[in-house]
Amino acid sequence: MAGPTTHRSDDDTAVPTPRSAASTRTHTEGVDGGVGLTALLVAAARAIESHRDDSLAQDPYAEHFVRAAPSCAGWPIRIQQVPEGDEDPLWGRFARYFGLRTRVLDDFVLASTAAGVRQLVLLGAGLDTRALRLDWASPDCVVFEVDRAGVLDFKHRVLADLGARPKVKRVPVPVDLRADWVGALTAGGFDASAPTVWLAEGLLFYLPGPAETQLIDTVHQLSADGSAFAFEAKLEKDLLRYRDSPLYVATREKIGIDLLDLFARGPRPDSAGHLSEKGWSTSTHTPFDFTHQHGRGPLPQPNDALEGNRWVFAHKGRA
């Protein structure tokens, strides 16, 4: 299934051809179950974050994705709609985690483009709207969104109904990461000779260890000096020990997403160390490091499903 038909504006920015609201409500292939449904979970968290008085990140499109998918009927888009408020492990703590992650990665992208990088590749882009909502350093930036066609098509239909337009050139790359995504990315205009900022936000958890290593190697091969890469990793040796964690229990019981059934099992590779061996400078942080930096976000708790999460930031060709 191909992505939506697009036309070109005068500045050669790809924009979706408008679709009817009815088609948006019914066309949810790709986000109606499994990993695709987690994209809507993150969108709901970003919507909640956007409506907070102390918001760290603004995504005005997130709530529209949630309302366009029948599978999300009844999900909150404001913390005031949650009876337990911030004490709710899903819509409070977990949503705060996603809000913090969004801000940290927004800052990473903006710092990279301010340093001169002009192309961003979103691996497993999901319902990411950075091409529309960030204040880009240059209108010459290009955002490549790599994900399954069904996910991108749903996103494009919702944005088209809103009349939303990207601030920079936005290139959908409808391909499964298990297929030839490099060929599809190259066909979309990606320039491997130019520095790139790469994001793998909420992606690597779902890949078997060897597939993660292959992806890391591929990013290395496609990255010119001056490139940057941010991704999440997990360190737990046994994910099932957290099966009764409040966060995982709430996600299963409240919205029917069993994250532990979706995450890949088995040993995780040391991807940060792997990049360091290839000459990248890397830094690894817990999410809690950024909670302290920004003055809000999740803090450690007993039986914590977040304690093994690490956010890795890497640069190629930086002394």
C-alpha positions in Angstrom: 0.0 0.0 0.0 1.5 3.3 -1.0 1.4 6.5 1.0 -1.1 9.3 0.2 -1.0 11.2 -3.1 0.9 14.5 -2.7 1.4 17.6 -4.6 4.2 20.1 -4.6 4.0 23.7 -3.4 6.0 26.4 -5.0 8.8 25.8 -2.5 8.9 22.0 -3.3 7.6 21.0 0.1 5.6 17.7 0.0 2.1 18.3 1.3 -0.7 15.8 1.5 -3.6 16.0 -0.9 -6.8 16.8 1.2 -9.0 13.9 2.1 -12.5 13.9 3.6 -13.1 13.8 7.3 -15.0 10.6 6.9 -12.1 8.8 5.3 -9.9 9.9 8.2 -12.2 8.4 10.7 -12.4 5.1 8.9 -8.9 4.7 7.5 -6.8 3.5 10.5 -4.8 0.7 9.0 -1.4 0.5 10.7 -2.5 2.1 14.0 -5.3 -0.1 15.0 -3.3 -2.7 16.9 0.1 -4.0 17.9 3.1 -1.6 17.7 1.0 0.8 15.6 -1.4 1.3 18.5 1.6 2.4 20.6 2.0 5.4 18.2 -1.5 6.5 19.4 -0.5 6.0 23.0 2.4 8.4 22.5 0.2 10.8 20.7 -2.3 10.8 23.6 0.6 11.4 26.0 1.8 14.4 23.8 -1.7 15.8 23.8 -1.8 15.6 27.6 1.6 17.2 27.7 0.6 20.0 25.4 -2.4 21.0 27.6 -0.4 21.2 30.8 0.4 24.6 32.3 4.0 23.5 32.8 4.3 21.8 29.4 7.7 20.9 28.2 6.7 20.3 24.6 3.8 21.4 22.4 2.2 19.1 19.8 -1.1 20.7 18.6 -1.7 17.8 16.2 -1.5 14.9 18.7 -5.1 15.1 20.0 -6.4 15.0 16.5 -4.7 11.6 15.8 -6.3 10.2 19.0 -9.7 11.4 18.1 -9.4 10.1 14.5 -8.9 6.5 15.6 -11.9 4.5 16.9 -9.5 2.3 18.9 -8.7 5.4 21.1 -12.3 6.2 22.0 -12.4 7.4 25.5 -8.7 8.0 25.9 -7.9 11.3 27.6 -6.2 14.2 26.0 -6.0 16.4 29.1 -4.8 15.4 32.6 -8.0 16.9 34.0 -9.9 14.0 32.2 -8.0 11.4 34.3 -9.6 10.7 37.7 -6.3 10.0 39.5 -4.5 12.8 37.7 -0.7 12.6 37.9 -1.0 9.6 40.3 -2.3 7.5 37.4 0.6 5.3 36.3 -0.4 5.4 32.6 -1.8 8.9 31.9 0.2 10.5 34.7 3.7 9.0 35.1 4.1 7.3 31.7 2.6 10.3 29.8 5.1 12.6 31.7 7.9 10.3 30.5 6.8 10.7 26.9 6.5 14.4 27.3 10.0 14.7 28.7 11.4 12.4 25.9 9.7 14.6 23.3 11.3 17.8 24.8 14.8 16.2 25.1 14.7 14.9 21.5 13.3 18.2 20.2 16.3 20.0 21.8 18.7 17.4 20.2 17.2 18.0 16.7 17.2 21.8 17.0 20.8 21.8 18.3 21.9 19.6 15.4 20.2 21.8 12.8 21.6 25.0 14.5 25.0 23.4 14.0 24.4 23.1 10.3 22.8 19.7 9.8 20.0 19.9 7.2 18.4 16.5 7.0 16.6 14.5 9.7 15.7 10.8 9.4 13.0 9.5 11.7 13.3 5.7 12.0 9.9 4.3 12.9 8.4 7.8 12.6 5.0 6.9 13.9 2.9 10.0 14.4 5.8 12.4 14.8 5.0 16.0 13.7 8.4 17.6 14.1 8.3 18.8 10.5 5.3 20.8 11.3 5.8 22.0 14.9 9.5 22.8 15.4 11.1 26.2 14.8 13.7 25.1 12.3 17.0 26.8 12.0 16.6 26.8 8.2 13.8 26.3 5.7 16.2 24.2 3.7 15.9 21.3 6.2 14.4 18.0 5.1 12.6 15.5 7.3 12.4 11.9 6.1 9.7 9.9 7.9 10.4 6.2 7.7 7.5 3.9 8.7 5.0 1.4 7.4 2.7 2.8 4.8 -0.5 2.3 6.8 0.9 4.4 9.7 2.0 7.2 7.4 -1.2 7.2 5.4 -3.3 7.6 8.6 -1.1 10.5 9.7 -1.2 12.2 6.3 -5.0 11.9 6.2 -5.5 13.5 9.6 -3.1 16.3 8.8 -4.7 16.9 5.5 -8.1 17.3 7.1 -6.6 19.9 9.4 -5.1 21.8 6.5 -1.7 21.4 8.3 1.4 22.3 6.4 5.0 21.5 7.2 7.5 24.2 7.9 10.2 22.4 6.1 10.3 19.8 3.3 8.7 16.5 4.6 9.3 13.3 2.7 7.3 10.2 3.7 9.2 7.0 3.2 6.6 4.2 3.4 8.6 1.1 4.0 8.8 -1.6 6.7 12.2 -1.4 8.4 12.5 -5.2 7.8 12.5 -4.4 4.1 15.0 -2.3 2.0 14.4 0.9 3.8 17.8 2.2 2.7 16.8 1.9 -0.9 13.5 3.6 -0.2 15.2 6.4 1.8 17.7 7.0 -1.0 14.9 7.1 -3.6 13.3 9.7 -1.5 16.3 12.0 -1.9 18.4 11.2 1.1 22.0 12.4 0.7 24.5 10.1 2.5 27.3 12.5 1.7 25.7 15.2 3.9 25.5 15.2 7.7 22.3 13.7 9.1 20.5 13.8 12.5 18.9 10.4 13.1 16.2 9.6 15.7 15.1 6.1 16.7 12.4 7.2 19.3 10.7 4.2 20.9 11.9 1.8 18.2 14.8 -0.4 19.3 12.8 -2.1 22.1 10.8 -3.9 19.5 13.8 -5.2 17.5 15.6 -8.4 18.2 19.2 -7.8 19.3 20.8 -8.7 15.9 18.3 -6.5 14.1 19.2 -3.6 16.4 22.9 -4.1 15.7 22.3 -4.2 11.9 20.3 -1.0 12.1 23.1 0.7 14.1 25.6 -0.5 11.6 23.5 0.8 8.7 23.1 4.3 10.3 26.9 4.4 10.8 27.5 3.5 7.1 25.0 6.2 5.9 26.3 8.9 8.2 28.8 11.5 7.0 31.0 13.3 9.6 29.0 15.8 11.5 26.0 13.5 11.9 24.2 12.9 15.1 22.1 10.0 16.4 19.7 9.7 19.3 18.0 6.5 20.4 16.5 4.7 23.3 17.9 1.4 24.7 16.9 -1.0 27.4 19.3 -2.6 29.8 17.1 -5.1 31.6 18.2 -8.7 31.3 14.8 -10.1 32.2 11.9 -7.9 31.1 9.3 -10.2 32.6 10.5 -9.4 36.2 8.6 -6.1 35.6 5.4 -7.7 34.4 3.5 -6.5 37.5 5.0 -3.1 37.4 2.2 -0.4 37.8 3.1 1.1 34.5 2.8 -2.2 32.5 -0.3 -3.3 34.4 -2.0 0.0 33.7 -1.1 -0.1 30.0 -2.5 -3.6 29.7 -5.7 -3.0 31.7 -6.6 0.5 30.7 -5.9 0.4 26.9 -5.2 -3.2 26.1 -1.5 -2.7 25.1 0.8 -5.4 26.5 4.1 -3.8 26.0 6.0 -6.9 27.2 4.4 -9.0 24.5 5.6 -6.4 21.9 9.1 -5.9 23.1 11.8 -8.2 21.8 13.1 -10.8 24.2 16.7 -11.9 24.7 19.9 -10.1 25.4 20.2 -6.5 24.3 23.4 -5.3 22.4 25.6 -2.5 23.7 24.7 -0.2 20.9 26.3 2.8 22.5 29.5 0.9 22.9 29.3 -0.4 19.4 29.1 3.2 18.0 32.0 4.2 20.3 34.1 1.5 18.8 33.3 2.9 15.3 34.6 6.4 16.3 31.4 8.1 17.5 31.4 10.1 20.7 28.5 8.9 22.8 26.8 9.8 26.1 24.2 7.7 27.9 21.6 9.0 30.3 18.7 7.8 32.4 15.4 9.6 31.8 15.7 10.7 35.4 18.8 12.7 34.6 16.5 15.0 32.5 13.8 15.0 35.1 16.3 16.7 37.4 17.4 19.0 34.6 13.9 20.2 33.7 12.5 20.1 37.1 9.7 17.7 36.3 9.1 14.2 34.9 9.3 10.7 36.3 11.5 9.8 39.2 12.6 6.3 40.3 10.1 4.1 42.1 10.0 0.5 43.3 9.4 -2.2 40.6 10.1 0.5 38.0 9.5 -0.4 34.4 11.6 2.7 33.4 14.7 1.9 35.4 16.4 0.1 32.6 15.6 2.7 29.9 18.6 4.7 28.6 18.7 7.6 26.2 21.8 7.6 24.0 23.2 10.6 22.1 26.0 10.1 19.6 28.0 12.3 17.3 30.2 11.3 14.4 33.4 13.1 13.7 33.3 15.2 16.9 36.4 15.5 18.9 
